[in-house]
Amino acid sequence: MSLETIFWSAFLLPLLGALCAGLFSRSSLSGICAIVSSWMSLILLTYVLLPFLQSDKTVLFFSSLIVCSKLSAAFLLLTVLVVATALTQSYLFFQNEFKDGKLHQQKHICWFYSFSLLFLLAMMSVFVSENLGTLWISVEATSLLSAGLVYFSRTNHAIEATWKYLIICSVGIAFALLGTIFIFASSQYGAVEGGSLSFAILEAKSALLQPLLLKLGFIFCLVGYGTKSGVFPLHSWLPDAHSEAPAPASAMLSASLLNCALFAIFKVLKITNLSSCGISCDRACLWAGVITVLAASFFLIKQHGLKRLWAYSSIENVGLMMVAIGLGSAPIFFLQALNHSIVKVSLFCTAGNIIQICGTKELSHISGLLKISPLNAALLLLGGLAVTGTPPFGTFISEWMLLSLSVERHFAVVAVIILVSLTIAFIAIIYHIGRMLIGNVRIEKTNITSIKYSAIPLLLIIVSVALCFVIRPELLGEIK
């Protein structure tokens, strides 16, 4: 079997898994189908892409519209890993929801697994799109397919969050479409006969693109895809959507969906960087990231919901990734995404356990976790330390590299603002976690304290620690 066939099989598996999961009437069968499909897809992609990441090749061509660079290959593997781990945790999560009487229809869970796999397929398409048009379609598909995950509980708050998510992101995606049209129009003025949406052609002819139309195209794409990624002040949908979705869905939204929109911004910026308006576009991304990091750190101070706390933490990390994009560093962009995604899946899965144990997601109603569930309490503390960039977790390395690069590029002000923001975020998150760990015990112990419910979060925390010692700048030098 050729590598190309194996690659396409990795894309076909989520589609087949989604069809089977939707047809089953028992949620346990749908869950097993979704878990097997996602892990098999990861195995096949690893077989194809790992040798590529270690080789001297820069691009893998699969068709005129499907191309895989080293950066997209790395993000592809990360995305499938995130979804596979989240779906594995969801199997136990939904079992407890049934035991507690919070779920009554197994078919709803079957549809959850089906939409999750279709959502995975849409996200995978984002990273291999060689065309601005197919990139836009893929990002739009992620919005439509993930909306079903936000709506899962079918409560009034879930309906409100879903509509808010769809309306705000649809407006953003409309801006991105307008930006795509402007970039296409910029290529018609002598650069490409008839115009083009191909990234390869636009990058090759970037010096000939009409500057004003190209800059307008970038601005609209930045606003559009920035809305989807939660860049401040376009972030208002994100805390509600992440808070109302089931914990495994929140993990996928935070740890993989946001990366897709940021990757789209990175791809558009690559075109402008080779043109006369590259510097101004870089600065726009850089300062959008700085403002987002600073704003998110203040939002973290006064939060009332556990999953909303981690949602604002995701916005902060989106800002850090935007700064890396603005500085033109693909390796740091991916490394920050990698570390954030690994830790955030652990945190949202742990949050799901804690909410099921305590029966609430309100921070003020959660206390005494150290006595109720020492393992979940430890994972919550370790995850909080990891997501704030404390050593010896991988996030410390990526954030240190980002600060070092900012100073090296003579953006000392940027480094100072980021450092102050990270300090505020650290104090806020540790304060909230401390209040949850200590205090009076308000509930009896439950079976959710069993090790099996915390296996996935624990393994991911271990991976985060390992990344701190394994990742080195020279290992990421080929990612671009």
N, C-alpha and C positions, 0 to 999 in steps of 0.2 A: 504494500500500500504506500503510495507516494505521500510526501509531507503535505502537499496541497490538499489531498483527499482527507488526511487526518485533521488539517486545519478547518476545513469546511464541516467535518463531522462534529468538531467542537462547537460550532455555531448551530448545527442541526439538533444536537442533544437537548438544549434548553427549550427549543420549539416543540420537539416531540414530548418532552417531559411536561410542558405546559398543557398540551392537548390531553395527555393521559391523566394528569392531576385534576383537570377540570371535569373529566368524564367519571372519575371514581366518586362513589357516594360516601365512602368511609374516609375520614380525615387522616387516619393512620396510613392507609395505602397511598394517599396523595402525598403525604409528607415523605414517605420512603422514596417515592418516585422523584420528588423534587430534590431530595438530598443526593440520591444516586446520580441524577442528571447533572447537577452542579459540580459534584466532585469528579465525575468522569470527564466533564468538559475541562476542568482544571488540569487533570492528568494529561489529556491530549494536548492542550495548549502548552503545557510545560515541556512535553516531549518535542514539540515543534519549535517553540520560541527560546527555550533555555540555550540550546546550541547557537542560535542566532545571536543572542545577547552576548555570548562569549566569543563570537567570531569577528572578523574584520569587515563583514558586510555592514552596510549602513541602512539598507532597505530590503524588505521582502515584498515582491509584487505577486498578487493573487488574481487581480483583474484590473481593468482600467479605473475602476472606482474603489477597489479594495487594496490598500497599500499599508504595510506595517513598518514603521520606523522603530528604532530601539526604545524611544520614549513611549510610543504607543504600545509596544510589546510589553514593557514593564507595567504600564497602567492596565493593560488587558489582564495580565496575570493577577494583579492586585485586586481588580474588580471582581473577578470570578472567585477569588479566595474569600473576599468579604461576604459575598452572597452565599457561598457554600457554608461558611461558619455560621452566619446568621440563620440560615434555614435549618441547620443542624440544631441550633439552640431553640428554634421555634417549635420543633417537635415536642420537646419537654415543656416549653412555655404553654402551648395550647392544651397539653394534657392536664396541667394544673388549672387552667381556666375552666375546663370541663368539671373537674373535681370540685371547684369552688362554686359551680353553678352560674358562672358569668357568661358561658356560652351554651346555647341549646341546639344550634343547627350545625351539624358537621359540614354541610355543604358550603357554608361561609368560609370555613378553613380550607376546603378544597379549592375554592376560588382564590383564596389568598396565595396558596402555593402556585396556582396557575399564573396569576398576575405577576408574582415575584419572578418567575422564570422568563416571562415575556419582557418584564422590566430589565432583567439581566441581558437578554438578547439585544434590546435597544441600546443599553449602555455599551455593550461590546461593539456595536456598530459605530458608535461615536469615535472610538479610538482607531478604527481602521478606515475611516472615510477619507478618500483622497480628493474630495470635491466639496466646496463650500455648501453646495445645495444639499448633498446627501448628509453632510454634517448637521445642517439645520434641521433636516427631517428627523434625524436620529435623536437630536436633543429634544425636539418637540414630542417625539414618541415616548421618551422617558417621562415627560410630564403627564401625558395621558394615561400611561400604564401604571405609574406610581400613585395616581390619584385614588385608585381602587384600594391601595394599601392604607392610605390616610383615612378613608371612609369606613374601614373595616368594622369598627364598633357600632356604627350606625346610630350614634347618639346625636343630640342637637349640636354639641360642641364639635363632634367629628364632621358633621355636615358643614358647619360654619368654616372649619379649618380647611376642608376640601375645596369649598368654593373659593375661599380666599387664596388658596394655593393655585387653583386653576386660573382664576381671573388675573392675579398679579403676574404669574409666570407666563400666561398667554400674552399679556400686554408686553412683557419683556421679550418674549420670543418674536412678537410682531416687530419690535424695534430691531432685533437681530436680523430678521428677514429684510427689512429696509436697508440695513447695513450691508447685507449680502448683495442686494441689488446695486447699491452704490459702488461696491468693489467691482462687481461685474461691469458696470458702466465705465469705471476708470480704466478697464483693460481694452475698451473699444476705441480709445483715442490713440491709435498708432502702435499700441503694444501687441495686441493680438487681433488678427482679422476676425471680425464677428464677435469678439469677446470670449472670455473663458472663466470658468469657476474652478479649474483644476489648481490645486495648491502648487504642484510642480511647475506648471506654466506661469502662474502668477509670481512665484518666487524668482523664476528665471528672468522674467520680464519686468520685475518690480521697478527698476530704474525708469522704465518707459510709461508706467501707470500715471494717469492724470492725478496730480497731487491733491487737489481740493476734494475730488470725489473719493479718493482713497482715504483721506483723513476723515471725511464725513462717514464713510463706511465703517472705519474703525471705531469712531465714537458711538455710532448706533449699535455696533456689535458689542462694544464694551458695556453699554447700558443694558442691552438685551440679555447677553449671557451673564453679565454681572448680577442682574435680577435673579436669574436662575441659581447662581452660586451663593447668593446671600450677602453680596457686598453692601455695606452701609452707604446710603440710607434706603436701599432697595431690599432689605432683609425681612420685612415685616411678616411675610408668609411663613418663614422658616421655623420660628419657635412654636407657633400654633400647630403646624403640620407634624413636626417631630414629637410634640407633646401628645397629640391625639392618636397617632398611629401606634399599633402594638410595638412593644420594645424591639423585636427582631426587625420590623419594618423601619423603625427609627434608626437602627444600626445601618441598614442599607442606604437610607436616605442621606445620612450624615457621612458615612465612610466611603460611599461610592458615587452617589448622584452628584454631589458638589464637585467632585473631581472632574466629572464630564464637562460641566460648564466652564470650569477653569481651563481645561485642556482646549476647549474651543477658543477661548480668549488667547491662549498661547499660540495656537495655530494662526489666528488672524494677525497677531503681533509679529510673527515671523515674516509675514509678507511686508508689513510696513517697515520693519527694521532694515530691510534691504533697499528702501526708498529714501527720498529726501525728508520725509516726515517721521523718520524712525525715532529720533530723540524725543520729540514731543509726545509721541504715543507711549514710549517707555516711561516717561515721567508721569503720564496720566495713570498708568497701571500702578506705578510705585506709590504715588500719593493716595490713590484710592485704597491700596492695601494698608498704608500707614493709618489712615483715618478709620478704616474698618477695625483694625487691631485695637486702637485707642478707644473707640466707641464701645466695642464688645466688652472690653475690660471693665468699663463703668457699668454696663448692663448687668454684669455678673455679680455686682455688689449686692443688689437687692432683687433676689429672685424668690419665688414662692413654690415653684414646681421642680421636682427632681429632673425630669427629662427636659424641661425648659432650661435648666442650668446647663446641661450638656449641649443643648441646641445653641446657646450663646457662646459656649466654648468652641463649637464648630465654626461659628462666625469669626471668632478671633483667629482660628487657624486658617480660615479662608483668607483673611487679611495677610497673614504671614506668607501664604502661597502666592498671593498677588504681588507682594513685595519681591519675592524670588523671581516671578515672571517679569516684573518691571526692571529688575537688575540683569535680566537676560541669562539667568542660570537655570537651565533645564534640570541638571542634577539635583540642585537644592530644592527646586520645585517638586520633583518626584520624591525626594527623600522626606520632605516635610509631609507630603501626602501619604506616603507609606507609613510613617510613624503615627500620624494622626489617625489614619484609618484603622490600624491594628489596635490602638488604644481605645478608640471610640466604639468599636464593636464590643470590646470587653466591657466598657462602661455602660453602654445601653443594655447589654444582656444582664449585667449585674443589677442595673436599675430595674429591669423587669422582674428579677427575683425579689428585690427588696419591696417593690410595689405589691407583688403577690403576697409576701409575708405580712406586710403592714396594712394592706388593704387601702392604701392611699398613696398618691404621688406628691402630696403637699409636704414641703420640707418641714414646716412647723409641727406636723403630726407624726414625724418619723424621729424616733429617739431610742436609745438603748440597744442599738444594733450589735454592739460588742457582746452583750449578754444573750441576745436572741439568736444571732447567727454570726459567730466570730469569723467564719470563712468569707461570707459576703461583706462583712465589715472591713476585713483586711483587703479584699479585692477592690472595694470602693476607695479606700485610702491609697492603695498602690496606683490605681487608675487615675485618681486625682493628682497624685504626684507626677505621674507619667505625662498626663495631658498638659501640665503646666511647665514641662521642660526641665524637670528635676533629674539630676544624675542618680542612678546609672541607667536611665531609660533612653531609648533611641531618639526621642524628641529633643533631648539635651544636645545631641550632636548636630541635628539639623538646624536648631535655633542658634547654636553657637556659630555654625558655618554661615548662617544668614547674617548675623551681627558682624562677623569678621569681614564678610564680603561688602557689607554696607560701608564699613570704615575704610576698607581698601579702595572702594570706588569714590571715596570722599563724600559720603553721605552720613557724616557723623550725627547730624540732627535726626536723621531717620533711625539710626542705631539707638540714640538716647530715648526717643519716643517709644520705640519698640520695647526697650529694656524697662522703662517705667510702666508701660502697659502690661508687660508680662509679670512684673512685680505685683501690680494691683490685682491681676487675675489670679495669681498664686494665693495671695492673702484671702481674696473673696472665696475661692473654691475650698481652701483648707478650712476656713471659718464655717462654711456650710456643712462640710463633711464632719467636722468636729462636733457640731450640734447634733448630727444624726447618730454618731457613734456612742456618745455618752447620754446621760439622762435616764429618766424613768422608763422602765419596760411597760409598754401598753398592751402587748398581746402575748399569747402563749406561743411556744415554739411550734413550728410546722414542719412537714416533711420536705419543704423546699430548702431546708438547711443541709440536705444531703449533698455529698460531693459531686454527684452526677450532674446536678443543676449548675454547678460552677466550674465544670471541667473546661468548657470552651473559653470563658473569660480568663481562667487561670493560665491556660496554655498561651493565650495571646499576650498576657502580661510577661510571661517568660520569654516569648519571642521579642517583645519590646526591649527587654533587658539585653538579650543576645544581640540585637541590632546595634546597641550602643558600643559593643566591643568588636563587631564584625564589619560594620560599614566604615569605609574610609573614602576620602575624596577621589583617590586614584581609581577606585573600583567603579565610580560613577562617571568618570571622565568621558566615556564613549556615548553616554545617553544624551541625545539631542533631538 
